[in-house]
Amino acid sequence: MKLKYPLATFAGVMTWALVFAITLYLLQLQSSPQPWLWVSVLFIVYGVAFITLTLDAGPVKLQSPAGKLLLLLQLFCAFGLLPLLSSKYFDYLAILTVIWVSMLPSLMSSRRAVLVAMLVVILWFSLAAQLEQRQLWITALLYGCFHLFAVMMQSATQAEQKAKEELASKHQQLLATQQLLQAASRQSERTRIARNLHDVVGHHLTALTIQLQVASHLSAGEAKLQVDKCHQLAKLLLADVREAVSTIRQHADLSLLAALQQLVALVPEQLKVRLDIAPQIMLPDLNQAQHLLCIVQEAISNSLKHAAATELKISAELNQQQLQLIINDNGKLAANWQPGNGITGMQERTAECAGSLTLDTHGQSMQLTLQLPYRANTDA
């Protein structure tokens, strides 16, 4: 997981640039020859590594093997400056390790990050004291507090960001559940009305039609003509009632497009979601609808968290009593990516619906293909 806030990267780059500039300024004040080239190389490599690891759209992720190697290289560059600039004028170089430890909470737990930070402080000032042949324990204590503060602040930022993501996810779940409950309530009420129309009104109209047919056989002349007209009107009314019952039952289902539109309404702005779904696709099974919405929500979360995607497309079509849902994005997966708990949960939900879930990787992006049994509501 990369640092989420561009301002954090900007602040780190500005601090690095200021330390670099001050170092160059102090070097030119020295009368003896100075290792300008090596100092510049180490500073530049350190800065490039930091920018590469912390930019949201950077080519290397911090948690990848290449990212870990780059993080170690960044630390070695900072330590490499100590033998070159072992003078009391350059005590501030420990700021570079403060910047370095601020990235640790993105890679490990807070407790482990604190331990690594304290180890770095001990190694740094032990080496500096040996090179300069003087006591640095007061400076070490001060910078140790700075390191601890940087780790704890970044850990708090990470925790806050995670809490916000979880809250947004729960909010989306709540909206989806609310919509399902509303759909269930509407479905129940419409089904009740349709049943009453069919069982009560339809039964009475059927009885009336039969009675009018009998009356037509028992009457003659003008009376028979009037009875026949009433019989035809009763048959038309019965047909209208049956058509109304069918219409009510058909519109009691949940629209897939409407459900997904409400689900993606609160997706962060950095991810643009495009829906390619026909409005007539309905979800008669509310249990299946709930699983489907949860699967889509998990796919959106994965695109945001793990693939750093900016665009996501969700398309659906009906094919031989099967509902096919395809989800793909323009994100970039890590080279060593492996399915996690989110994918496992999606597969479990798909299995509960007697469907199938296929994962395909196109380049560095992922495509999910979901197949679910589909039965349109044809009750009359």
N, C-alpha and C positions, 0 to 999 in steps of 0.2 A: 504493500500500500504506500503510495507516494504522499508527500506532504500535500494537503488539500488546498492550502491557501497560497496563492501566488505572492501575497505580501510577505510571507515568511521567506520564500526564496529570494525576493527582492532585498529584504533586510539582510539576509546572509551574504548576498553578493556585494551589497554596499559596504558591509563590515569588512569582508575580504579585500575589496578594492582599497579601502581606507588603510588597512594594515599594510598592504602591499606598497601603497604610495608613501606612507610614513617610513617604511623600511628603506625604500630607495632614497628618500630624502636624507635619512640618517647615515646611510652608506656613503653618500657623497661628501658628508662632513668629516669622514674619517681620513686621516692623513696617510695611513698605510694602505697598500693594495687590498681590494675587496673582491670577493667571488661574485661579481655581478651576474655572470651568466648562469651559474648554478642556482643562485637565489631566485632569479627570474624564472628559470625553468620549473623549479619546484613550486613556486607560487602559481604559475600559470596552470600547471597540471592539477594542482589542488583546486583551483577555481573551476576549471573545465569539468572535473569530476563532480564537484558539488552541484553545478548547474545541470549536468546531465542526469544526476540522480534525483533531483528535486523538481524538475519541470514536469507538469502534468502530461504534456505531450512528448516527453523525452524518449529517446530510443531505447533506453535501458531502465528496467524496473529495479527498484532497490532490493526486492526479495528474490530476484533471479540470481543464479550463480555468477553471472557477469557483474551484476550490481553489487554483490558482496565483495567480489575482487576489486571493483572500482572503489568501494568504500575503504578497503584496507589500503589501497594505493594512496588514497587521499590522506589517511593517517600517517603513512610512511613519509609522504611529502612534508607534512608538518614536523615530524620528528627529524627529518633530514635537514631542516633549517637550523636545528639546535647546534650541531658542531660548526656550522658555517658562521653563525651569528651568536656565539657564546660570549655575550657581553651584557653588562647590567643595563645598557641602553635598549636592549631588545627583550626585556622581561615580558612585554605585552604579547609576545608571539603565542602565548598560551591561549589567546583568544581563538586561534585557529582550532584548537581542540574543543573549545566551548561550542563552536559551530558544528564540529564533527559529532559530538555526543548528542546534540539536539536532534539528529536524525535517527538515533538508536531506537526510540519508542516506536518508530514506523517498522522496525525490523524484529523487535523482541519485546518481552514483557517489561513493565516498569521496573520491577525488582532487578531483573538481569541488567537492564540498561544502567541503573544506578551503580551496580557492582562494576560494570565495565568502565563507567565514567570515573569512579574512584581509582580503579587500577591504572587508567590512563594518566590521571593526575599524579599518582605516586611515581609512575615510571618517568613522566615528563620532568618533574622537579628533582627527582633523584639524579637523573642524567644531567640536568642543568646545574645542580649543586656540585657534581663531580667535575664538570667541565670548567666551571667558574671558580671552584675552590672557595665557596662561601656558603653561609647558611641561608636557606630560602624557605624555612618552615612557615614564616608569617605569610609570605606571598603564596605559598602552597595552600595554606588554610583558606585564604581569600578566594583564590581561583577554584579551590575545591567547592566552595559554596556557590560560586558562579556556575560551575559544571552541574552541581546538584539542582540548582534553580532552573537551568536550561532543560535538563531532563524532565523534571517534574512539570514544568510549564507545557512542554511539548506533549507529555503523557496526558495532562489534563485536556489539552486541545484535541488530541486523538480520541479520548473518551467522550468529550462533548460532541465531536463530529459523529462518532459511532452511535451515540444516544439519539442524535437528530435523525440519522438514517433509519434507526429502528423505529423511532416515533413516526416518521413519514411512512414507513412500511406498514406499521400498525394502523395508521390513519387510512391508508389505501385499503387494507383488509376490512376496516370498519365500514368504509363506504361501499365496498363490494358486498359485504354481508348485509348492510342496510338495504341495498338495492335488491338483493335476493329475497330478503324478508318482505319488502314491499311487493315484489313480483309474486311471492308465495301468497301474500294476503289477497292481491288482486286475482290471482289464479283461483284461490279458494272461493272468493266471493262470486266470480264469474261462473265457476263450476256449479256453485249452489243455485245461482239464478238459472243457468242452463238446465240443471236437473229439474228444478221446479217447473220451468216452462215445458220441458219434455214430459215429465211424469204427471203433472197436474193439468196444465192447460192442454197439452197434447192428448192426454187421456180423455178429457172431457170433449175435446173437438172430435176425436175418433168416435166416441160414443154418439155424439150429435150427428156425425156423418152417417153412421149406421142407422140411427133412428129416422133420419130424413130419407134415407134410401128405402126403408121399410114403408114410411108414410107415402112415398111416391108410388109404391106398388098398390097401396090400399086406396089411393085417391084417383079421381078422374076429372077431366075437363079443365076448367080454369084453375081449380085448386091444385091439380097435379102439376101444371106449369109453374105455379108459384113455389111449390115444394121442390121441384127440380132446380129452380134458380137458387133456392136456399141451400140445396145440397151441393151445387157447384161452388157457391160462396164459402161454404164450410170446408170443402176440399182445398180451395185456394188458401184459406186462412190456415189450415193445417200445414200446407206446404210452406207458407211463410214462416210459421212457428219453427218448423224443422230447419229451415234455412237460417233463421236467427240463432237457433241453438248451435248450429255448426259454426257460424261466424263467431259467436261468443267463445266457444271452446278453442277455436284456432287462434284468437287474439289473446288468449290467457297465457301464452308462452312468453318467455323472456327473450328479447332481441339480443343476439350476440354483439352486434355493432353498438347498440346503446350501452350494454354492460361494459364493453371495453373502452368506450369513449369516456365514461365516468371514471374508470380505473386509471386511465392515463392522464386525466386532467391535472393531477398533482405531481406528475413526473417533473423533476428538475429541468430547468430551461436548457441545460447543456446537452440534453438528449432529446432529439426531435423524433417523435413516434408517428409513423404513417400507417394508417389502417386501410387495408384493401379487402373489405368485407361487404358482401351483398346485404342490403337491409332485410331481405326476406328470410335470412337464416335465423331460425328460432331455436331456443333450447327448452324443450318440453320437460326435461328431467332437471329439477333444481339441484339435486345432489351432484349430478355431472357438471352443471353450470358452476357450482362452487369450486369443484376441483379444477375446472378449466381456468377460472379466474385466478386461482392461487398459482397455477403453473405459469400463466402469463406474467403475473406479478413477480415471481421468482426469476423469470427470464429477464425482466426489466432490471431487477436489482443486480443480476450477474453482469449485464451489459455496462452498468454504471460502475460497479465496484472493481470487477476483475478485467474487463476488456477496455475500459476507458473509451467507450463508443460515443459517438456524437449523433448517429442516426440509427433508428431501429424500425424495421418494417414487419408488420403483422398482417398476413393474408390468410383467408379461409375460403374453402370451396367444398361443395358437396359432390361426392363421387361414389355411386353404387352403395347407398345406405351407409356411407362413411363420411364423417366430418374430418377434413384435413386442415390442420392449422400449421402454418409455416412462419417461423420467427427467425429473422437474421439481422445482423447489425454490421457496422463497419469497424468494429473494434479490433484490437490486437491482443491475442492470447500469448501468455508466456510460453517459451519453448518447452518447458518442463511441466506444462499445465496438466493437471489430473482432475477428474470429476470429484467434487466435494459433496458435502451434506445437502447442498441446495439441489444439485442434479439428482441425487439419490431420492430426495423427497418428491421431486417431479416424477421420477420413474414410479415411485410407490403410488402416487395419486393416479397416474395413468393406468397402472395395473388394476386399481380399484374400480376404474371405469371400463375395464375389459378392453383397453386400448393399447397402443404401442407408441414409444418415444424413440426417435432416431437422432443421434448427434453426428453432424458432419462438420468438418473444418475445411473452410475454403481459404487457402492462404493462411492468414493469422486470425481470421474471424470464424465464428461458429454459427451453424444453422441448426435449428431445432425443428423437426418434423413430427407433428403429433397427429395420430390417427385414432379417432374415437367412433364407436358405433353410433349411428344416428337414426332416430325413428321420429318422423314428423307426426304431430298430433292430428290424427284423422278421425277422432271420435265425433260422432254426430248426435 
